[in-house]
Amino acid sequence: MAKHIVNLAGLRSVRAVNRAPARLGHGSFRVNAADDAADIYIYGDIGGWWGGIEPQEIAEEIAALDVATLNVHVNSPGGVVFDGIAIYNAFASHDANIVMHVEGIAASIASVIVMAGDEIRVGESANIMIHKPWSFMIGDADEMRAEADVLDGLEQGIVDIYRARTENDADALKVWMKAETWFRGQQAVDDGFADSVTPNKTKEKKAARSALLDIYQNTPSDLRTAPDLPEVRQFEHLLRDAEQMPSNLAKRVAAAAARVFKSARDEREVAPRDEVDSAAVAELTRRFERAAHLFKS
């Protein structure tokens, strides 16, 4: 997957940041390395003089890692644009296979960092957000106009990163950025900002293994035709041993059950071992229905 390296040398301003009503908070950066892979955690705000995650720290740490895979776990609302792009470049230029995991939120410049991944996984309930870069400054009209030029340059660099990784059209990306667009879970995959969804954890239902489940009238659908239903001969033994059914009758009922209640494995029908005439079939059916009634009781 393409990774676009951004050259910031021509942008002289360092004021372009996320506009926030209060001072941004601290960030948390941690590296756990083992064997041929390393886990990197980027949690919190990016860059700045308030204790956010610094690009120099990340660049130095990952440069020292001689591993095949970097698993980068991201939960960040964004921060300083220049610092975020520097972090993006550090990951994009690393030789390891970069797997980005969006575990809570990757908003603003944090969404740009995520684009450095060779693979991007987003949590089913996690979000990726993109928007136009913001800035604040105090100055005269000339300085304001110059700052606007800086923001335009930053926006184009970010668009180039998104376009290279998502393969979306630049104009469409600019529309999304102007509107401040949020992509939750599967939507991020659908629009190219992630490669796969990490599903929410659910409680798995484990069906009981019994040939009787398909005979009961109100068995829930997810419990019917369990993958490991007994073979016909096992059902025959169940009828003979547990229900005290005569051996010959148990054979016939088991064979009838195989025809009436298809297993999930679409097993080949097993014909009765002995041919029976129509009267015998009628008697067998009567006894089978009686046996099924006993099973439900």
N, C-alpha and C positions, 0 to 999 in steps of 0.2 A: 504494500500500500504506500502511495506517495507521501513523502513528508517534505514540507516546504520550510526551508531555513530562512528566517527573517533577519535582514541586516538593518540594525537600528542606528548605524553610524550617522546617517543623515538627519536624524531627529534629535534636536538639541534640547528639547524640553524634557523635564523629568516630573512634571506635575500631573500627568494624566492618570487618574485613579478612579476608583469607584466613588461616586458621590453618596455619602452616608450621613444621616442626621446626627450621628455620634461617632466618636473615635472608634476605629476598627480595633478588634480584639487580637489576642495573641494567637499564634498558630503553633501547631505541633507537627514536627517532622521526626520520623524515626526509621531506622534501617535495621532489619533482621536478616542476616545472611547465613545460609547453611547449604553445604554441598555445592550444587551448580545453579542455585537460584537464590534470589534475595527478595524480601518483602519490604516495600517502602510505603510509609504511611504519610500522606499529606492531608492533615486535618486542620482546618482553620483558615485564617486570612493569609493572603499572599503579600509578602514584602512590606515596605514602609519602615518608619522609625518608631513604631508602636509595639514591636515584638512579633510581627508577622513572620512567615516563613521566608527566609532569605535565599535568593538564587545561588549565591556563592557557596552556601553550605551544601545545598543539594548537588551542585555541579562537582564540588570536591569529593563528596561522599560517593556518588555513583561512578566517578572517574576511577576511583580506587577499587571498584568491584569488578573482578574478573569472573563473571558468571554468564551462563547461557541465557538466563531468563530473569527479567526484572518484573515482579508483580507490584504494580503501583496502585495503592488503595487511596481513593480520593473522596474527601467530604469537605468541600470548601465553597464558600459563597463568593469568592473572588478576591480582588485586592488591587494592587498596583500593576498597571498594564505592562510597563517596561520589565518589571521583575518577573511577571508571569511569562512573558515572551522569552526571557532569558532562560527560565526553567524549561519551557517547551523546547527550546533549542538544545539544551543539555541532554534531554531525553532523546530527541530526534536524531542527534548525532552519535548516540551510544551504539556500540556494536551488538549489544544483547537484544534478544527478542523482548519487546516491551509490551506487557499486557496491562492495560488500564482497567481498573475496577471502580466504577462509579457507585459508591456504597450509600450515599445519602443525597448529596447535591454536588454538581460541578457547574457553578454559575459564573457568568461573566468571564474573566480571564482564566478561571479554573477550567472552563470548558475548552479553552484554547490549549492548555497544558495536556488535557486528555487526548487531543488530536495527535499527539506524538506517539500514541500507541500503535504497534503493529496489529494488535487486537484490542478492541474496546468492548467491555462487558458492562452493562448497566443493570442495576437492580430493578425488579419489576415495579417497585414503588419509588425508585430514585428519579431524580430530575437532572436534565442538562438544560441550561438556559444561555441564550445568546442575546446580546444587545450592542448598540453603538457605544464606543468608549466615551467616558465622561472625563471632565476636568474641572478644576477650580483654580482661580488665580486672582491676583490684584494687580492692576496695571492700567496703562492708557490704551487708547483705541488701537494703536499700532501693535502693542503687545497682545491685545485680545485677538486681533486678526492673525497674528503669527501663531497664537495658540490654536486657533481654529485650523490652520494649515497642518499643525502637528497632529491634531485629532483626525483630520482627513487621511493623513499618511498612516496613522495607526490603524484606522478602520480598514484601509485597503490591505495592509499587511495581514490583519486578522481574516479578512475575506479570502485572501490567497491561501491561508492555512486551512480554513474550512473547505474551500473549493477543492484543494488537493486531496483532502482526506475523505470528504463526503461525496465528491463528484457532482455536487449541486451547482446550478448555474449561479454566477456571481450576482446577477440582478435579483434572483430569488433570495439569496442569502442576505442581501442588503435590506430587502423588504422584511424578512424575519427579524433582522437585527434592529431595524427602526421600530418595529412593533414590540420589541422585547418578548421573544417567543420561548416558551417552556416546552420541553419534550420529555414526557414521562415514560419511562420503561420502554414498552414496545414502540411507541411513537418515535423515540430516538432511533431505534433500529430502522423503522419504516422510512425515515427521512435521512438516513445515512450517517447519523452521528454516533452510532454504535453498531457493533456486529452481532451481538447476541444479548438476550435478556437472562439475568439470573433470577429464577422464579422465587416468589415468596415461599417461605417454609410452610408446609401444610402437614396436618396429621394424617398419616397414611392408614387406610383401612386394610386390614389383613383378613381376607375371607377364610372361613373355616374350610377344611378339606373334607367334604363328605358327599357321597353320591345322593344323599337324601335331599340336599338343598334344592335341586331342580324339581323335586316331587311336591314340596310344600306349595300351597296355593299363593301365599303372600310373601314369599322370599324376596327381599330387595334385589333390584336388577344387578347391582354391583357385587352381589354375593352368589349369583347364579353362574353355572358353568365355570367353576374354578379351574385353573389350568391343570391341576393335578388330580382330576377326578379318577376314581378307581376304574380299572379295566372291567370289562363285562364279567370276567371270571371272578374278580374280587367282589363285585356286586352279588354274584351268585353265592359266594361263600357267606356274605353278610346275611342274605335271606335264609340260607340253610342253617347257619350257626346261631345268629342272633335272633331270628324270628322263628326258629324251629320248623322251617318249611321243609317238606319232603324234597329229597335231592332232585328228582325228576322235574317236579314243579318249579323248584328254584332255578333250574337251567332255563326253563321256558320263560319264566317271568323276567329273568335277567336279559334274555334275548329280546323279549318284547320291549323292555325298558330301553335297550340300545336303539331300537327303531323309533320309539316315541320321543325320547328325550335325547336330543343330539348333544354331544359334548363339544366343548370349545375347540377341541383338536380335530373335529370332523373325522372321528375314527370310522374305519370301514365297518359297515353293518355286519353284525354277526348273526347268521341265520340259526334257527333252532337246530339242535343236533338230530332231532327226530322229526320226520314229516308228520303232520297232523291233518285230519280232515276238518271240514267246516264246523262240524259240531264240537270238535275238540277245541278249535280256535275260539268259538263262542264261550265255552266253559273256561278256557284260559283267560279270556278277557274279563269274564265275571270275577274270577279269582284275583286277577291282577288289580282290578279296581278296588276290590275288598282289601287287598294288601296295601295299596296306596293309601286308602282311608286309614288303615292302622298306623301307617308311618306318620300321618299328620296329627294323630291323636297324642 
